[in-house]
Amino acid sequence: MAGIDTETIKKLRDETGAGVLDIKKALDEFSGDVGKAREHLVEKGKERAAKKSDRETGDGLIYSYIHNGGKVGSLIYVSCETDFVAKTEDFQNLCKEIAMQAATMEYSNEGELLEDVYIRDESKKMKDLITETVAKVGENIELKKIARFRVGEV
């Protein structure tokens, strides 16, 4: 398709983590409809993420979040396959969002948090954030541990 501009490709790459050729194919397939191409690329990313779910995660980050005023905070452990991915902005942003969510309420376990609605976008669950990041970075990611702390609670 001749009319595909580089800004559109760059934007879709940033949003989906898809390769340039995949983006061009999707835009061709959907006659330049960016919305449909994005949906298609996201679905392909989810499929790739599912294939990575059994891979071992031996690296990652311990991430903390302290809410304004210092009365509530959380500490989380999110794992990935390599230290390279653990250092990426995408992975660190994911950790921040998970830690912020973990501070919002007392979750009984990690699975409960992952099934909860994302506080910034009610159309997503927390597990969807992880799936989207897996699609972007190309590695398996797991939420291993969460802890919430609140002044006055022991």
CORTAPE-V833521 format. One line per field, one symbol per residue. phi: phi as a letter, one per 20 degrees, with the letter a starting at -180 (. if undefined). psi: psi as a letter, one per 30 degrees, with the letter a starting at -180 (. if undefined). burial: 1 if it has 24 or more other C-alpha atoms within 12 Angstrom, else 0. A space follows every 10 residues. Layout:
phi = ???
psi = ???
burial = ???
This chain:
phi = .feeefffff fffffdmffg ffffffffgd lnffffffgf ffffffffff fefeffddcq becdcdfgnm ecbbcccddb ecfgfgefff fffggfffff ffffbeefaf ffffeffffe bfecdfffff gffgffemcf cceebcbdcb gndd
psi = kfgklfeeee eeeeefglle eeeeeeeeeg hgjeeeeeee eeeeeeeeee fffgkkjgaa kkklkklkfg fkllkljkla elfeefflee eeeeeeeeee efffljkfle eeefflkkff jffllefeee eeeeeefglk kkjekkkkkk kfk.
burial = 0001000010 0111111110 0011111000 0001001101 1101110111 0100001011 1111110000 0111111111 1000110001 1101111111 1111000001 0011010100 0000111111 1111111111 1111111110 0000
